[in-house]
C-alpha cells in the first residue's frame, strides 16, 4: 500500500540526498578553507571551529548556503534512510511522533513559538534580552511541550479542511 510506496521513495532518495549534502559540505570546506571568495569578507581569525562556522547569512554567501543546505540534505538523507527501514507500526512512524507532528505543522509551530516565547519573556523579565544558554534550553523545552497539543490540533484541522487557508500554514 501507501506505506510500502513511501518506504520505496525514501529508499531511492536517501542516498541522493546524502550525496548532495556531502558535496555541499565539501564545497563549504573548500570555500572556507580558501578563506576568500564566498563568505562576504568574514575572514577567519584562526583555525578554530567557531571561526570555521562563522559564515555570512546577510548578505547571503556561498559558504552559508553550502553549509546550511549540506547539513539539511545530510539530515534529510538520514531520516529518509531511517524511514525506509521502519516497519509501518514502528514508534517513529506513529502519527503521534513529535518529529512527525512538528514536521507536518512547521510554519504553524514557527509562528506560535516565535510570538509565544517573546510574550513569555516580556511577561517574566520585562524585556527580550539574553538570559543565557540554560534559559534558552528551558524555554525550548517548555515551548515544545506547550505547543505539541496545539500543533496536533492544527494538523487535525488541516486534514479536515484540505482546500482551506490551512493548507498554506
N, C-alpha and C positions, 0 to 999 in steps of 0.2 A: 503494500500500500504506500501511502504518502510517507510514512516514516522510513521505509526502505529507500524510496527515491531521494529523500533528504540526505540520508547517510551516503548514498551513491554520489550525490553532488558534492557533499563535504569531502568524500574520499578523493574525488578528482581535483578539487580546487585547493585542498590543503597544501600540497607540495608547491603549487604555483604561487600561492600567497607567501609561503615561507621563503621561496627562492627570490621573489620580488623584494621581500623585506630584507633579506641578506644583501642583495645587490644595492638597495638604497642605503643600508648601513655601511657598506663598503665605500659607496660614493661619499657619504658623510665623513668617514675616516680619511679618505683621500683629500677632500676639501679642507677639513680641519687640520690634517697633517701638514698640508702645504701652507696653511695659515695666511692665505692671501685672498684670492677671489672666493666669493660665495658666503661671506659672513659679514658683510656691510661694515667693515672697519673694526670689528671686535677681535682684535688680535690677542692671542694667548700671552699671558704674562709669564707662565711657567708650564710645566708638563703635568700639572695636577689634573685629576679627574674633573674637578669643579670647573677648571678653565676649559677643558675639552668640551664640556657640556654647556658652556655659556655661549648660546647662539642667539642671533638677532631674529626676533619674531616680527618686529615692526621697525623698519620696513622689512618685508619678507626676504629671507635669504635662502640660498640653495642649501646651506648647511642645516638650517632649521627644518626645511621641508624634507630633506633626505633623512634626518634623524627621526622626526615625528612619523612620517609615513612608513619608514623602515620598521620602527618599533610596532606600529599598529598592524602592519602586514604580517610580521612575525607572530604577534599575538593572535591575529585572526587565523593564521595558518595552524597555530597550536590548538585553538578552540575548535576549528573545523576537523582537525585530526582526532581530537577527543570525541567530538560528536559522531564521527564515523565509527568509532569503536563502541559507542554506547548501545546497550540494548534498549528497546523502546520504553520499558518501565523503570529505567535507572533513575536514581535520585537527581542527577544532573538534567535529565530530560523532563523532569516533573514541571508542570506549569507553575508550581509554587516556588521553584528555584529562584532566589533573589537575583541572580545574574540574568536569568531569563526575563523576570518581571521588569527590572530596571532597563534591560536592553530593548524591550518592547515599548517602553514608555520614556525613552531617554530625554526627549525635549521637555515633556511634562515635568519629569524629575528635575531637570536643569533649572527650569523657570521657578519651580517651587522652592528648591533648596537655595537658590541664589537670593530670592526675596526673603525666605524664611530665616536663613542664617543672619542676614542683615538686620531684620526686625528683632530677633532674639538678642543679637549683640548690642544693639542700641538700648533695648529694654533692660538688659542686665548691667551694662557698663557705661551707658551714656554715649558711646561712640563705636566706631567700627575699627578702632586701632588694633595693632598687633598685640596678641596676648601670649605668644609663644607656641611651640610645637605641641606641647601637651594639651593646650586648649584647642588647638586645631584638630588633633586626633579625637578628643572628646566630642567636639561639635560634629565632626564627620560621622562618628558612631551614632550619635543622637539623631542626626538627620536621616541616616539610613534606616534606623529603627522606626522613626516617626513617619517617614514618607512611604514605607513599604505598603501599609494598608491603603493609602491614598492612590499609589501607583497601581495596585491591584484593582481597585475600583475603577480607575481611569481606563485600564486595559479592558475591563468588562464592558464599560460604556462604549469604547471604541469598537469592540466587536459587535455590540448591539446596534451600532449606527455606522456601518462601514462607508456610507456615502456622505456623511455629515462633515462638519468642520473638523471633527476629532481626528480624521484621517491625516490631517496635516500637523498635528501636535503629538 
